[in-house]
Amino acid sequence: MRRRFIQINGELVEVGPGFRAPVQNHDALLWNDRSYQDVGDSRFASRSQHREFMKRTGLTTIDDFKQQNQREAERRAAFYRGAPDETRRADVARAMEKNR
């Protein structure tokens, strides 16, 4: 029989097969118009304050890299499909010259 454990306050506790975790309200963790603030974080309370904070501290969010991530995913897919990579030819030639 399989045993099941959950972590409560940093400790593992064994639970039975019918255990259901209590539903938690995570609305405070979501950044939306109704509750934009992080729990206990008073640096910003609105989108405009968040944008200003990010600009002032030189930070960005992942959505600023959306196109870059898409391009890199396409490049990885092409690599695994075996698409020709011109840099490999030069790398192989350089390695062969080095070993002579």
C-alpha positions as CSV (number, residue, x, y, z in Angstrom):
1,M,0.0,0.0,0.0
2,R,1.3,3.4,-0.9
3,R,1.7,6.0,1.8
4,R,1.0,9.7,1.2
5,F,2.7,12.6,3.0
6,I,2.1,16.4,3.0
7,Q,4.2,19.1,4.3
8,I,2.8,21.2,7.2
9,N,5.0,23.9,8.7
10,G,8.1,22.3,7.3
11,E,7.4,18.8,8.6
12,L,6.1,15.8,6.7
13,V,2.8,14.4,8.0
14,E,1.3,11.1,6.8
15,V,-2.3,11.4,5.5
16,G,-4.8,8.8,4.6
17,P,-6.1,8.0,1.1
18,G,-9.2,10.2,1.5
19,F,-7.4,13.3,2.6
20,R,-8.4,16.5,0.8
21,A,-6.3,19.6,1.4
22,P,-8.4,22.5,2.7
23,V,-9.3,25.1,0.1
24,Q,-7.2,28.2,0.5
25,N,-8.0,31.7,-0.7
26,H,-5.1,32.8,-2.9
27,D,-6.7,36.0,-4.1
28,A,-4.2,38.0,-2.0
29,L,-1.4,36.4,-4.1
30,L,-2.9,37.3,-7.5
31,W,-2.0,40.6,-9.1
32,N,-5.3,41.9,-10.3
33,D,-7.1,45.2,-10.2
34,R,-9.0,44.2,-7.0
35,S,-6.0,43.3,-5.0
36,Y,-2.7,44.2,-6.7
37,Q,-0.6,44.2,-3.6
38,D,1.5,41.3,-2.5
39,V,0.8,40.0,1.0
40,G,2.6,42.3,3.4
41,D,4.3,44.2,0.6
42,S,3.6,47.9,0.6
43,R,6.0,48.9,-2.2
44,F,3.1,49.3,-4.7
45,A,-0.6,49.1,-4.7
46,S,-1.4,49.7,-8.4
47,R,-0.1,48.8,-11.8
48,S,1.3,52.3,-12.3
49,Q,3.2,52.1,-9.0
50,H,4.5,48.7,-10.0
51,R,5.6,49.9,-13.5
52,E,7.4,52.9,-11.8
53,F,9.1,50.6,-9.2
54,M,10.3,48.2,-11.9
55,K,11.6,51.0,-14.0
56,R,13.4,52.7,-11.0
57,T,15.0,49.4,-9.9
58,G,16.0,48.3,-13.4
59,L,13.8,45.2,-13.3
60,T,11.4,43.7,-15.8
61,T,8.8,41.0,-16.0
62,I,8.9,37.8,-18.0
63,D,6.3,39.0,-20.4
64,D,8.9,41.5,-21.7
65,F,10.8,38.4,-23.1
66,K,7.8,36.8,-24.8
67,Q,9.1,37.2,-28.4
68,Q,12.6,36.2,-27.3
69,N,11.4,33.1,-25.6
70,Q,9.3,32.1,-28.7
71,R,12.3,32.6,-31.0
72,E,14.6,30.5,-28.8
73,A,12.0,27.8,-28.6
74,E,11.8,27.7,-32.4
75,R,15.6,27.6,-32.6
76,R,15.7,24.7,-30.2
77,A,13.0,22.9,-32.2
78,A,15.0,23.4,-35.4
79,F,18.2,22.1,-33.7
80,Y,16.4,18.9,-32.6
81,R,14.9,18.4,-36.1
82,G,18.4,18.4,-37.4
83,A,18.3,21.7,-39.2
84,P,21.8,22.7,-40.6
85,D,23.8,25.0,-38.3
86,E,26.4,26.9,-40.2
87,T,28.4,27.5,-37.0
88,R,29.0,23.8,-36.6
89,R,30.9,23.5,-39.9
90,A,33.4,26.2,-38.7
91,D,33.6,24.6,-35.2
92,V,34.5,21.2,-36.8
93,A,37.0,22.7,-39.2
94,R,38.7,24.6,-36.3
95,A,38.8,21.4,-34.1
96,M,40.3,19.4,-37.0
97,E,43.0,22.1,-37.6
98,K,43.8,22.2,-33.9
99,N,44.3,18.4,-33.8
100,R,46.8,18.3,-36.7
